[in-house]
Amino acid sequence: MSSVGEEGRPSSAPPRDEREKEPAARPHAAPLYAALDLGTNNCRLLVARPAGGLTPTGAEGLRIVDAYSRIVRLGEGLSQTGRLGEPAMSRTLEALDICREKMDRRGVTRARLIATEACRAAANGPEFVARVREETGLRLEIIDRETEARLAAVGCGSLADPRAEGVLLFDIGGGSTEIVWLAPDRDRSQGVRSVTIWTSIELGVVSLAERFGGHNVDDETFEAMVDAFDDKLAPFVEKAMAQRACGRFHLLGTSGTVTTVAGIHLDLPRYDRRRVDGLWMSADQADDAVWRLRAMNYDERAANGCIGHERADLVLAGCAILEAIRRAFPAPRIRIADRGLREGILVELMRADRLRAGGGA
């Protein structure tokens, strides 16, 4: 069974034969770091060690040792009940136990394990975190929305065009969508980006699909989803009016939605991270790919190698969110990132250790 990433996109794991050449725990080896991201839809782990120096924007300098991802739908039914359901928690505990085994086997020395919107929003979220610790030994940290937005910026900000005067970064999750405006710092030669404004919208692919349905999505339903997200987006659009006037502006998307759109655009028979991560798409190319997805029925989406049956009922909700963002922030091009929170966590952990060791940022 192939692993899949956030919202179920294929993970950024290196090929199995490459990963298994890495010994479990080697004395005198560079320290191993782990980042775990438990979202509304997916549980994802990334294990890496430093590989050379870190750039100011941070995504480089990681040698991936192991990766794991499973769709758990922890937030299934949350929008209706306000609580995490027992079947969803059981699925998630199974995935987390596999993550623990991987970290133990690899000999991870430093880790940060985060939980996002599902655990934030659920009345029994803290109770579930306590249960995770008791049953698996893992200490999950429920992070706030600002931290989630910042980690996404650290994880994929290096893909921003250094010549751009403004970049809108967005991360479409299962239960929430983080949107960040990145502006260049004064020293543009270093490619550093700073977060000027940000928002977290409590709508993601799972919550939107549960509200409007995801199996049979006609034009009316699709536009209703776009409008629902646009209503939530409007206050951020108002705040961003001044920034929107900048030149050389582009979008930067990180989520299963945008990587799927990229895969459809490239006509990939199955998802290939190496071809998708960092891909530039024009506005016309994005329009065409979204229209092709909308033209598919549920069975066709389920059979597509870039979607699969686990995400066939979610991908059009993601496309509606993407459409709302693109209408609010028209841009001639969008860059696709198959990286995000986990990479941001790893970079911050490694930076902190370098600073403690006196090695600089």
N, C-alpha and C positions, 0 to 999 in steps of 0.2 A: 504493500500500500504506500503510495507516494505521500509525502508530507506536503501540507499546504500552509500558506502564510495568512496574515491578517485578512479577515473576511474570507479566508480560505484560499488566498492566492498561493501558488507554489512557493515554498520557502526558499530562503537564500542559502540553504545548506550546500556545501560543496558535495561533489559526487561521493557516494558511499565509500568507494575504494580509497579515495583521498583521505577521508575523515578517519578511517580505521587504521591508517598508517601512523596516526598520532598516538603514542603510547598513553596509557591511562594516567599515571602520575609519575613524573620523572624527577628524581632529586636533581637539584641544581639547574632545573629548567626555568625559563622565564615564567613568572606567575601567570596563572590562568584566571580569567575573569568570566563571570556569567551574568547575563541579563535575562530576566523573565518578565514577560508582559502578559498579564491575564486581563483580557478585555471582555466585552459583552458577547462576542462571538467566538473568540479564538484564544488558545493558550499557546504561547510561543516562547521558546528558549533559544538563546544564542550563547555559545561558549567561544572565547577568543583569547589570544595573547597579544601583547604589543608586537608590532612589526615595523621597526624603524621609528622615526620621529612622528609626532602628531602635528598636523597642520592646524592653523588657527581655527579653521572651520570644522575640523574634527573628524570627518568620516573616514579619512584614510588612516593608515597605521594600525589596522586590525588584521590579524591573521586568524581566520575562522577555523576553529577546531571541530566544533560540532554544532548542530542546529536541530531543532525539533519543533513541530507545529501540529496542532490538532484543533479541528473545529469542535467546540464543546457547547456552544450556544448557552452559556451561563445565564444570559439575560432573557432566555426564552420565557415569554409570558409576563415579564417584569412590568411592562407598561400597563398591563391590565390589573395585576395583583399588588404591585409594589414590593414584592418579595421574590427571592430566589427560590425556585422550585426544587424539590428533592431529586428528581431525575437529572436536572441540569447540574446540581451540586455533585451528584455521584459521578457523572461523566467527567466533571472537572477534576475531582479528586483523583480519578484514575490517571488523567493526563499529568497532573502535578506529581504524582508518585513516580511516573516515568522520568519527569524532569529531575526529580531528586536523585534517582538512580544514576542518571547521566552525569550530573554534577559530582556525585560521589566517585563514580568510576574514573572520571577525568582528573580528579584531584583539584577541583576549583578552590582557589584561595580567597577570592574576593567576589561578592555577588550583591546584586540589588534586585529584589523581586517585587514588582509593582502590580497593583490591581487598579483598574480604572473605572469606567462609568457604571458597570453593573454593580460592583461592590459599593461604589459611592452612593448610588441611588436607592439600593435595596434597604428596606427596614432591617433586614437580617444580615446585611453585609458584614458588619463587625463580628457578628456571631459566626458567620461562615469562615472569616479569617482565623478566628480562634480555633475552629474545627480543623482547618487546614494545618495549623501548627500542631495540634494534638495528634492528628492522624498521619501526617507526613513529616513533621519536624521543620517544615518550611515557614519562614517568617515573612508573610506578605505585608506589604505596605500600601495602604490605600492612598494614592496621591491625589492632590487637588488638580483642578483643571488648568491652572496656570503652570504648574510643574509639568503636566502632560504636554502643553503647548511648547514649553521651553525645550523639553527633551526631543520633541519632534524637530524643532529648529536645529538643535545641535546635531541630531542624527543625519539629517539630509540637507542642511544648509549649504554644504560644499557644492551641491549641484546647481546653485543659483549662478546665473551668468554674472561674472564679476563686473561686466560693463553696464549691467542694468541699474537704473536709478531706483527701481522699486520691484519687489518680488512678493507675490501673494502665495504663501505656503498654506496648504490645507491637507488635513488628515481625516478622511472619512472613515469613522469607526463603526462598530456595531450599534452602540448606544449613544454616541455623541460625535460631533465633528469639531475639530480644532482648526481655527483659522488664524494665521499670523502674518502681519506685514513686516517684511524684512527690508531694512534700508542699509545702504553701505555706510560703514564707519568712515572717518576722515581719511585714513590711510588705505585707499582702495587697492594699493599694490599687494596688500596681504589678503585680499578677498574676504575680509571680515564682514559679517552681517550682524546687525543689531535688531532686536525686536522692538518696534515702536508702538504698535497696538496689537491686541489679540482678542479673541473671543472663543468661547466654547459653547456650542449650540447643542442642546439636549435632544438631538435627533440624529440617528445613524441608520444604517441599512436595516438592522433588525427591527428597531422601533417603528421606522417608517413602513416597512413591509408588513408588519403586524397590524398597523393601522389601516392601510389601504389594500392589502393583499399583494402577493408577489407572483402568483402562478399565472394568472391571466391579466395582463396589464394592457388595456387599450389606451388610445390617445387621451381620452378624458381622464382616466385614472392617473396616467403619467403626469399630465398637467396639474392635476390636483396635488400630487406629491411635490412637484416643483413649487407650487404656490405655498404649500404648507411650510416648506423649508425657507422660502423667500421671506415669509412673514417673520420667521425667527432671525433671519439674516439682516433684516432692514436696519436695526440699530447700529450694527457694525458698519454697514455700508455708509450710513450717515457720518459716522466718526472718520471713515476713511476717505471722505470726499477730497480733502486736500492732497492726500497721497496719490489718489487716482489720476491726478493731473500730470504726474511725472512722465518722462519719456523713457524709452527702452524698458518697458514693463513686460513681465511675463508671469505666468502661473507656474507653480511647482507643486505637484500633487503626489502624495504618498498614501496609498491605500490599495486594497484589492480591487476597488472599482477602477482606478486609473490604470493599474497594471493589466487588468482585463481588457480595458479599452485599447491599450497598446498592443496586447496580444491579438485582438481581433483585427486591428489595423495592419499588423504584420502578417496576418493569415497563418499564424503559428498552429501546427497540428497539435502541439502540446506546449504548455508554458515553458519559456526559457528565460530565466532571470538575466543571463548574460546579454541577451539582445534587448531586454526591456529597461533595465536600470540605467538611467541617464539618457534615455531616448528623447529626442525633441519631436514634437508633433505640431503641425500647423493647426489653426482653428478649423480649417476645412477638413483636415484629416480627422480631427476629433469629432466633428459633426458627422462625418461619414461612418465612423466606427460606432457611434452611439445609435445612429439610425439602423445600422445592420443588427445591432443587439436588440433594438426595439422590434425589428421585423421578425425575430425568432419567436417561436412559441416555446412553451415550457420544456417540452421534450427535446427540442433542438438546442436550447441552452444547456440542458442537463448533459447532452451528448457531446457538447463542445469541449475540447481538451483544455481550454483556458478557463472554463467555468466549472463544469461538473455538477452532479446532482445535489451536492451539499450547499451550493451557492446559487442554484438556478432560480430560486425564489427570492433572492436578495439583490441580484446584480442590477435589476432595473430600478430599484429604490436608490441604489448608489448612483446610477446614471442620472436620476432626477435631481439628486443633491449636486452632482457635478454640473448639471445644466443650470441650476439656480445660481451657482457660483460664477459660471461663465457668463451668464446674462448680466449679473450685477457688476462683474469686472471683465469686460471684453478685453481680450488679449490676442495678439497675432499668433502666439505660440504658447505651448505648455510643455514643461519638462516632466518626465515620469521618473519617480524614485521608488525603487524596491528596497527601501531602507527606512528607518524611522526611530521609534522609541528605544528599541533594544540597542541600536548602534549609539544613540545618544547617551544611554546609561553607561555603556562600556567606555565611551570616550571620557565621560566625566569621572568614572572610577580611576581610569588610567592617569588622567591629568592630576587628580588629587594625590595619587601615589608618587607621581613625578615631582610634584611640588614638595611633598613631605621629604622626599629623598634629596631635595636641593637641585633637581634637574631642570627647573624652570617649567613654564607652561607648555 
